[in-house]
Amino acid sequence: MLDELPETEFRKEVGERWTEVATYGEPLHCDKNVQFFDGRPYHYESIVLPLSGDGESVNMELVGLIYADP
């Protein structure tokens, strides 16, 4: 769950991206290098896909996240 992510800034950034996908109905792909709360660098790739129960408004998102070995 989004609110369970320990890193405040990362949680905020992810929330903004998910809101953008829901608002515009466009998929989002990210390929990033970040440094989390433990100070170690991480590389991850993610995709967020908008889904709709009625075919018009986004009311679900399918999220995939893969971390590369540090």
TIVO-52501 format. One record per residue: residue number from 1; chain; x, y negated, z negated of N, C-alpha, C in turn; residue in three letters. Coordinates in nm, 3 decimals. Layout:
BEGIN
[NUM, A, [X, Y, Z], [X, Y, Z], [X, Y, Z], ALA],
...
// end
This chain:
BEGIN
[1, A, [0.084, 0.118, 0.000], [0.000, 0.000, 0.000], [0.089, -0.124, 0.000], MET],
[2, A, [0.042, -0.225, 0.069], [0.120, -0.348, 0.081], [0.153, -0.409, -0.054], LEU],
[3, A, [0.058, -0.412, -0.145], [0.082, -0.475, -0.275], [0.176, -0.396, -0.365], ASP],
[4, A, [0.217, -0.276, -0.321], [0.310, -0.196, -0.398], [0.455, -0.214, -0.354], GLU],
[5, A, [0.478, -0.290, -0.247], [0.616, -0.316, -0.204], [0.685, -0.401, -0.310], LEU],
[6, A, [0.804, -0.359, -0.355], [0.871, -0.429, -0.465], [0.933, -0.563, -0.427], PRO],
[7, A, [0.965, -0.584, -0.303], [1.033, -0.706, -0.259], [0.930, -0.810, -0.218], GLU],
[8, A, [0.918, -0.919, -0.294], [0.816, -1.021, -0.272], [0.822, -1.082, -0.133], THR],
[9, A, [0.939, -1.122, -0.088], [0.951, -1.187, 0.043], [0.916, -1.090, 0.156], GLU],
[10, A, [0.962, -0.967, 0.143], [0.930, -0.867, 0.245], [0.780, -0.841, 0.248], PHE],
[11, A, [0.718, -0.830, 0.130], [0.574, -0.809, 0.120], [0.498, -0.924, 0.187], ARG],
[12, A, [0.543, -1.046, 0.166], [0.480, -1.163, 0.226], [0.493, -1.159, 0.379], LYS],
[13, A, [0.612, -1.128, 0.428], [0.637, -1.121, 0.572], [0.552, -1.012, 0.638], GLU],
[14, A, [0.546, -0.895, 0.575], [0.466, -0.786, 0.629], [0.319, -0.824, 0.631], VAL],
[15, A, [0.270, -0.885, 0.525], [0.131, -0.928, 0.519], [0.096, -1.026, 0.629], GLY],
[16, A, [0.188, -1.117, 0.657], [0.166, -1.215, 0.764], [0.160, -1.146, 0.900], GLU],
[17, A, [0.247, -1.050, 0.921], [0.247, -0.977, 1.049], [0.120, -0.896, 1.066], ARG],
[18, A, [0.078, -0.827, 0.961], [-0.044, -0.747, 0.970], [-0.165, -0.837, 0.994], TRP],
[19, A, [-0.167, -0.954, 0.933], [-0.276, -1.049, 0.956], [-0.277, -1.096, 1.100], THR],
[20, A, [-0.160, -1.119, 1.156], [-0.148, -1.161, 1.296], [-0.204, -1.053, 1.390], GLU],
[21, A, [-0.170, -0.928, 1.364], [-0.221, -0.818, 1.446], [-0.372, -0.811, 1.437], VAL],
[22, A, [-0.427, -0.825, 1.318], [-0.573, -0.819, 1.300], [-0.641, -0.937, 1.367], ALA],
[23, A, [-0.579, -1.054, 1.362], [-0.639, -1.175, 1.419], [-0.641, -1.171, 1.571], THR],
[24, A, [-0.529, -1.132, 1.632], [-0.517, -1.139, 1.777], [-0.543, -1.006, 1.849], TYR],
[25, A, [-0.545, -0.896, 1.774], [-0.572, -0.766, 1.834], [-0.463, -0.715, 1.925], GLY],
[26, A, [-0.342, -0.765, 1.905], [-0.227, -0.724, 1.987], [-0.131, -0.640, 1.903], GLU],
[27, A, [-0.077, -0.530, 1.958], [0.022, -0.450, 1.886], [0.148, -0.531, 1.856], PRO],
[28, A, [0.219, -0.488, 1.756], [0.343, -0.557, 1.718], [0.453, -0.454, 1.695], LEU],
[29, A, [0.568, -0.478, 1.755], [0.686, -0.391, 1.737], [0.796, -0.474, 1.673], HIS],
[30, A, [0.863, -0.419, 1.573], [0.974, -0.486, 1.507], [1.095, -0.393, 1.502], CYS],
[31, A, [1.211, -0.450, 1.518], [1.338, -0.378, 1.509], [1.430, -0.472, 1.430], ASP],
[32, A, [1.448, -0.443, 1.301], [1.513, -0.541, 1.214], [1.622, -0.481, 1.127], LYS],
[33, A, [1.714, -0.568, 1.090], [1.813, -0.541, 0.986], [1.777, -0.631, 0.868], ASN],
[34, A, [1.766, -0.572, 0.750], [1.730, -0.649, 0.631], [1.814, -0.603, 0.513], VAL],
[35, A, [1.814, -0.686, 0.409], [1.876, -0.649, 0.283], [1.769, -0.659, 0.177], GLN],
[36, A, [1.737, -0.547, 0.111], [1.631, -0.545, 0.013], [1.684, -0.573, -0.127], PHE],
[37, A, [1.596, -0.558, -0.224], [1.623, -0.591, -0.363], [1.743, -0.518, -0.420], PHE],
[38, A, [1.779, -0.403, -0.367], [1.892, -0.327, -0.421], [2.026, -0.374, -0.363], ASP],
[39, A, [2.022, -0.472, -0.273], [2.143, -0.530, -0.217], [2.203, -0.454, -0.100], GLY],
[40, A, [2.146, -0.341, -0.066], [2.199, -0.261, 0.045], [2.133, -0.303, 0.176], ARG],
[41, A, [2.210, -0.298, 0.286], [2.149, -0.330, 0.416], [2.068, -0.211, 0.469], PRO],
[42, A, [1.959, -0.242, 0.535], [1.875, -0.140, 0.596], [1.843, -0.181, 0.739], TYR],
[43, A, [1.826, -0.081, 0.823], [1.778, -0.104, 0.958], [1.647, -0.027, 0.971], HIS],
[44, A, [1.542, -0.095, 1.019], [1.417, -0.025, 1.040], [1.351, -0.068, 1.169], TYR],
[45, A, [1.266, 0.019, 1.218], [1.186, -0.010, 1.336], [1.042, 0.023, 1.299], GLU],
[46, A, [0.951, -0.066, 1.338], [0.811, -0.043, 1.303], [0.720, -0.081, 1.419], SER],
[47, A, [0.599, -0.026, 1.413], [0.496, -0.063, 1.508], [0.365, -0.074, 1.430], ILE],
[48, A, [0.287, -0.175, 1.465], [0.156, -0.196, 1.405], [0.055, -0.198, 1.519], VAL],
[49, A, [-0.041, -0.107, 1.514], [-0.141, -0.095, 1.620], [-0.278, -0.134, 1.567], LEU],
[50, A, [-0.345, -0.228, 1.633], [-0.480, -0.266, 1.589], [-0.582, -0.160, 1.629], PRO],
[51, A, [-0.675, -0.131, 1.540], [-0.781, -0.035, 1.567], [-0.915, -0.101, 1.535], LEU],
[52, A, [-1.020, -0.053, 1.602], [-1.152, -0.112, 1.585], [-1.258, -0.005, 1.579], SER],
[53, A, [-1.345, -0.014, 1.482], [-1.455, 0.079, 1.470], [-1.569, 0.047, 1.566], GLY],
[54, A, [-1.580, -0.080, 1.606], [-1.689, -0.120, 1.695], [-1.642, -0.157, 1.836], ASP],
[55, A, [-1.512, -0.144, 1.861], [-1.458, -0.177, 1.993], [-1.436, -0.325, 2.017], GLY],
[56, A, [-1.463, -0.408, 1.917], [-1.447, -0.553, 1.933], [-1.357, -0.616, 1.827], GLU],
[57, A, [-1.390, -0.597, 1.701], [-1.311, -0.660, 1.594], [-1.217, -0.558, 1.531], SER],
[58, A, [-1.098, -0.605, 1.496], [-0.998, -0.520, 1.432], [-1.037, -0.502, 1.285], VAL],
[59, A, [-1.060, -0.378, 1.245], [-1.091, -0.353, 1.104], [-1.000, -0.246, 1.044], ASN],
[60, A, [-0.900, -0.201, 1.122], [-0.802, -0.103, 1.075], [-0.672, -0.126, 1.151], MET],
[61, A, [-0.563, -0.082, 1.092], [-0.434, -0.086, 1.161], [-0.360, 0.044, 1.134], GLU],
[62, A, [-0.295, 0.094, 1.236], [-0.211, 0.212, 1.224], [-0.067, 0.162, 1.223], LEU],
[63, A, [0.006, 0.195, 1.118], [0.142, 0.143, 1.101], [0.241, 0.259, 1.096], VAL],
[64, A, [0.346, 0.249, 1.176], [0.455, 0.345, 1.173], [0.584, 0.274, 1.138], GLY],
[65, A, [0.664, 0.334, 1.050], [0.788, 0.273, 1.004], [0.896, 0.379, 0.995], LEU],
[66, A, [1.009, 0.352, 1.057], [1.122, 0.444, 1.055], [1.245, 0.368, 1.007], ILE],
[67, A, [1.309, 0.420, 0.903], [1.434, 0.364, 0.853], [1.549, 0.444, 0.910], TYR],
[68, A, [1.651, 0.375, 0.956], [1.775, 0.441, 0.999], [1.861, 0.465, 0.875], ALA],
[69, A, [1.945, 0.565, 0.880], [2.035, 0.588, 0.769], [2.127, 0.468, 0.751], ASP],
[70, A, [2.144, 0.421, 0.624], [2.232, 0.306, 0.602], [2.378, 0.339, 0.628], PRO],
// end
